[in-house]
């Protein structure tokens, strides 16, 4: 029975993800999700108490599927430049996916009208920042980076990674960024970051 319930829960999350992508958070109703899943609203609410709770589950599912592996691969004991570049390329390949970009566009619209923006940040970007900060803290302890606030350094690094492409792709200036474009962007971002946080001599 537990297995069946978990399967149903995952089905609901997947359907909800599709509906959120199509209509945004504000334009999505629990009734439509229930109809697409093929059950009643009562059944839907037995799994998720609110649309906000379901949205958080969708965000978590996406992170577990696409981002956890990216963050878990961070290894401060390996070559720092190569490690940061490998992470950056994998990170941006997820951030610049069509469905991820579409989700960000929807969130920008909804953030001023509901708590969904804050909820997304807390369950997505903030958790990612914490992972990167832990990695950088370890690198600082090993003497590979100068001592600094790891969380602030993580914010700087992720901002540098997104500096050349994020606004352009979310605002529809460009439609797509592939590996051949992402790799040099990451190399430049890592170069700037390492110059800023190089060990003090």
C-alpha positions as CSV (number, residue, x, y, z in Angstrom):
1,X,0.0,0.0,0.0
2,X,2.9,2.4,0.8
3,X,4.4,1.7,-2.6
4,X,1.1,2.4,-4.3
5,X,0.7,5.7,-2.4
6,X,4.3,6.8,-3.3
7,X,3.6,6.0,-6.9
8,X,0.4,8.1,-6.8
9,X,2.3,11.0,-5.1
10,X,5.0,11.0,-7.8
11,X,2.3,11.0,-10.5
12,X,0.6,14.0,-8.9
13,X,3.9,15.8,-8.7
14,X,4.7,15.1,-12.4
15,X,1.3,16.2,-13.6
16,X,1.4,19.3,-11.4
17,X,4.8,20.2,-12.8
18,X,3.3,20.2,-16.3
19,X,0.4,22.3,-15.3
20,X,2.5,24.8,-13.5
21,X,4.7,25.1,-16.6
22,X,1.7,25.7,-18.8
23,X,-0.2,28.1,-16.7
24,X,2.1,29.5,-14.0
25,X,1.4,29.2,-10.3
26,X,-1.4,31.8,-10.3
27,X,-3.2,30.3,-13.3
28,X,-3.0,26.7,-12.0
29,X,-5.9,25.2,-10.0
30,X,-6.0,22.1,-7.9
31,X,-9.2,21.2,-9.8
32,X,-7.3,21.0,-13.1
33,X,-4.5,19.0,-11.5
34,X,-7.0,16.6,-10.0
35,X,-8.7,16.2,-13.4
36,X,-5.5,15.5,-15.2
37,X,-4.4,13.0,-12.6
38,X,-7.7,11.3,-12.9
39,X,-9.1,11.5,-9.4
40,X,-11.0,13.7,-7.0
41,X,-9.8,16.9,-5.3
42,X,-10.3,15.2,-2.0
43,X,-7.7,12.6,-3.1
44,X,-5.3,15.3,-4.2
45,X,-5.7,17.2,-0.9
46,X,-5.0,14.0,1.0
47,X,-1.5,14.1,-0.5
48,X,-0.9,17.8,-0.5
49,X,-2.8,20.2,1.8
50,X,-2.5,23.2,-0.5
51,X,-1.3,24.4,-3.9
52,X,1.7,25.9,-2.2
53,X,2.7,22.6,-0.6
54,X,2.3,20.9,-4.0
55,X,4.5,23.5,-5.6
56,X,7.2,23.0,-3.1
57,X,7.1,19.2,-3.7
58,X,7.5,19.9,-7.5
59,X,10.5,22.1,-6.8
60,X,12.1,19.5,-4.5
61,X,11.5,16.8,-7.1
62,X,13.2,18.8,-9.8
63,X,16.2,19.5,-7.5
64,X,16.5,15.9,-6.6
65,X,16.3,14.8,-10.2
66,X,18.6,17.4,-11.8
67,X,20.6,19.3,-9.2
68,X,21.5,17.0,-6.3
69,X,24.0,15.1,-8.4
70,X,25.5,18.4,-9.5
71,X,26.1,19.6,-6.0
72,X,27.1,16.2,-4.6
73,X,29.9,16.0,-7.1
74,X,31.7,19.0,-5.6
75,X,35.0,17.8,-4.1
76,X,37.3,20.4,-2.5
77,X,40.2,17.9,-2.4
78,X,40.4,17.7,-6.2
79,X,41.9,20.3,-8.5
80,X,40.0,23.4,-7.7
81,X,39.9,25.0,-11.1
82,X,38.8,21.8,-12.9
83,X,36.3,21.1,-10.2
84,X,34.7,24.6,-10.3
85,X,34.6,24.5,-14.1
86,X,33.0,21.0,-14.1
87,X,30.4,22.1,-11.5
88,X,29.7,25.4,-13.4
89,X,29.0,23.6,-16.7
90,X,26.7,21.1,-15.2
91,X,25.0,23.7,-13.1
92,X,24.3,26.0,-16.0
93,X,23.2,23.1,-18.2
94,X,20.3,22.6,-15.7
95,X,19.6,26.3,-15.1
96,X,19.3,27.0,-18.8
97,X,17.1,24.0,-19.6
98,X,13.9,25.2,-21.3
99,X,11.6,24.0,-18.5
100,X,13.8,25.7,-15.9
101,X,13.8,29.0,-17.7
102,X,10.1,28.8,-18.1
103,X,9.7,28.2,-14.4
104,X,11.8,31.2,-13.5
105,X,9.7,33.4,-15.8
106,X,6.6,32.3,-14.1
107,X,8.1,32.8,-10.7
108,X,9.0,36.4,-11.5
109,X,5.4,37.1,-12.3
110,X,4.0,35.4,-9.3
111,X,6.5,36.4,-6.6
112,X,4.8,39.8,-5.9
113,X,1.4,38.2,-5.5
114,X,2.0,35.2,-3.3
115,X,4.6,33.5,-1.1
116,X,5.6,31.2,-3.9
117,X,8.8,33.1,-4.8
118,X,10.1,32.9,-1.2
119,X,9.1,29.2,-1.0
120,X,10.9,28.4,-4.2
121,X,14.0,30.3,-3.0
122,X,14.1,28.5,0.3
123,X,13.7,25.0,-1.2
124,X,15.8,25.6,-4.3
125,X,18.5,28.3,-4.7
126,X,19.1,28.7,-0.9
127,X,19.8,25.0,-0.5
128,X,22.1,25.1,-3.4
129,X,24.0,28.1,-1.9
130,X,24.4,26.1,1.3
131,X,26.0,23.2,-0.6
132,X,28.4,25.5,-2.5
133,X,29.3,27.4,0.7
134,X,30.2,24.1,2.4
135,X,32.4,23.2,-0.5
136,X,34.1,26.6,-0.5
137,X,34.6,26.5,3.3
138,X,36.4,23.2,2.9
139,X,38.6,24.7,0.1
140,X,39.4,27.6,2.4
141,X,40.4,25.2,5.2
142,X,42.7,23.5,2.7
143,X,44.4,26.8,1.8
144,X,43.1,26.7,-1.8
145,X,41.1,29.9,-1.3
146,X,41.6,32.9,1.1
147,X,39.6,32.9,4.3
148,X,36.3,34.7,3.8
149,X,32.6,34.3,4.4
150,X,31.8,31.0,2.6
151,X,28.1,31.9,2.0
152,X,29.0,35.3,0.5
153,X,31.7,33.6,-1.6
154,X,29.1,31.1,-2.8
155,X,26.8,33.9,-3.8
156,X,29.6,35.6,-5.7
157,X,30.5,32.4,-7.5
158,X,26.9,31.5,-8.6
159,X,26.3,35.1,-9.6
160,X,29.4,35.1,-11.8
161,X,28.3,31.8,-13.4
162,X,25.0,33.3,-14.4
163,X,26.3,36.8,-15.2
164,X,26.6,36.4,-19.0
165,X,23.5,34.4,-19.8
166,X,20.8,34.4,-17.1
167,X,19.1,37.7,-17.8
168,X,19.3,37.3,-21.6
169,X,17.7,33.9,-21.6
170,X,15.0,34.6,-19.0
171,X,14.0,37.8,-20.8
172,X,13.9,36.1,-24.2
173,X,16.8,38.0,-25.7
174,X,18.2,34.6,-26.6
175,X,16.4,31.3,-26.8
176,X,19.1,28.7,-26.0
177,X,22.6,28.3,-24.6
178,X,24.3,25.1,-25.4
179,X,27.5,23.4,-24.1
180,X,29.7,25.3,-26.6
181,X,28.5,28.6,-25.3
182,X,28.3,27.6,-21.6
183,X,31.9,26.2,-21.3
184,X,33.7,29.5,-22.1
185,X,31.2,31.5,-19.9
186,X,32.1,29.2,-17.0
187,X,35.8,29.4,-17.7
188,X,35.6,33.2,-17.5
189,X,33.5,33.1,-14.3
190,X,35.9,30.7,-12.6
191,X,38.9,32.8,-13.6
192,X,37.3,36.0,-12.1
193,X,36.3,34.1,-8.9
194,X,39.7,32.6,-8.3
195,X,41.4,35.9,-8.8
196,X,39.1,37.5,-6.2
197,X,39.5,34.6,-3.7
198,X,43.1,33.6,-4.3
199,X,45.0,32.7,-1.1
200,X,46.7,35.7,0.4
201,X,50.5,35.5,0.2
